[in-house]
Amino acid sequence: MTSSDVQKVRSHLASLEAMLARRFHSADDEALLEFRRVCWAALLLVEDVDFQDQIDLLVRYAKEFRGGEDMKDKMNAALAACSARLDAVEGGYGKRWRDLRAA
């Protein structure tokens, strides 16, 4: 995973956060479709099972969304888990790169 890919994924996650903050006041099918599209774009960039599981959970929540703060809270929690997992993945790649350079 390149640093460019990491930046793209961070951009996708920021877009998802913004969508949750402003668009999801009701079950807007267009907004939910766009949300899932951005999820899939992020999913394709990260080859990490835990990250992909969290993105899959976000997609399922978006499919089930009919309005309500409880679902938005679940979606925000899954999004936070994605961000934390991306940090861990990025840290792991950085460590491997440093180890390879030292060899």
C-alpha positions in Angstrom: 0.0 0.0 0.0 1.6 3.3 -1.1 1.4 6.5 0.8 -0.8 7.8 -2.1 -3.2 5.0 -1.4 -3.2 5.9 2.3 -4.0 9.5 1.5 -6.8 8.4 -0.8 -8.3 6.2 1.9 -8.0 9.0 4.5 -9.8 11.3 2.0 -12.6 8.7 1.6 -13.0 8.3 5.3 -13.2 12.1 5.7 -15.9 12.2 3.0 -17.8 9.5 4.8 -17.6 11.4 8.1 -18.9 14.6 6.3 -21.7 12.6 4.8 -22.8 11.3 8.1 -22.6 14.7 9.7 -24.7 16.6 7.1 -26.7 14.3 4.8 -28.2 11.5 6.8 -31.1 13.2 8.5 -33.6 10.9 6.7 -33.4 7.8 4.5 -32.1 9.6 1.4 -31.5 6.9 -1.2 -29.1 8.9 -3.3 -27.0 9.9 -0.3 -26.9 6.3 1.0 -25.9 5.1 -2.5 -23.0 7.6 -2.6 -22.0 6.6 1.0 -21.8 3.0 -0.1 -19.8 3.9 -3.3 -17.2 5.8 -1.2 -17.0 2.8 1.2 -16.3 0.5 -1.7 -13.6 2.8 -3.1 -11.9 2.7 0.3 -12.3 -1.1 0.5 -10.5 -1.6 -2.8 -7.4 0.3 -1.6 -6.7 -1.5 1.7 -5.8 -5.2 1.8 -6.4 -5.7 5.4 -9.2 -8.0 6.6 -10.0 -6.1 9.8 -10.3 -2.8 7.8 -12.4 -4.5 5.2 -14.7 -6.0 7.8 -15.4 -2.6 9.2 -16.1 -1.1 5.8 -18.4 -4.1 5.1 -20.2 -3.3 8.4 -20.6 0.4 7.3 -22.1 -0.8 4.0 -24.6 -3.0 5.8 -25.5 -0.2 8.1 -26.1 2.1 5.1 -28.3 -0.5 3.5 -30.4 -0.8 6.7 -30.5 3.0 7.4 -33.9 4.5 7.8 -33.1 7.5 9.8 -32.4 7.7 13.5 -29.5 8.7 15.7 -28.8 5.2 17.0 -27.8 3.9 13.5 -25.8 7.1 12.9 -23.9 6.4 16.1 -23.2 2.8 15.0 -22.0 4.1 11.7 -19.8 6.7 13.3 -18.3 4.0 15.6 -17.5 1.7 12.6 -16.0 4.7 10.8 -13.8 5.4 13.8 -12.7 1.8 13.9 -11.8 2.0 10.2 -9.7 5.1 10.9 -7.9 3.4 13.8 -7.3 0.3 11.7 -5.9 2.4 8.9 -3.5 3.9 11.4 -2.4 0.5 12.5 -2.0 -0.7 8.9 0.0 2.3 8.0 2.2 2.0 11.0 2.8 -1.7 10.2 3.9 -0.8 6.6 6.1 2.0 7.9 7.9 -0.5 10.3 8.4 -3.0 7.5 9.8 -0.3 5.3 12.2 0.8 8.0 13.2 -2.9 8.5 13.8 -3.4 4.8 15.9 -0.2 4.5 18.1 -1.3 7.5 18.8 -4.7 5.9 
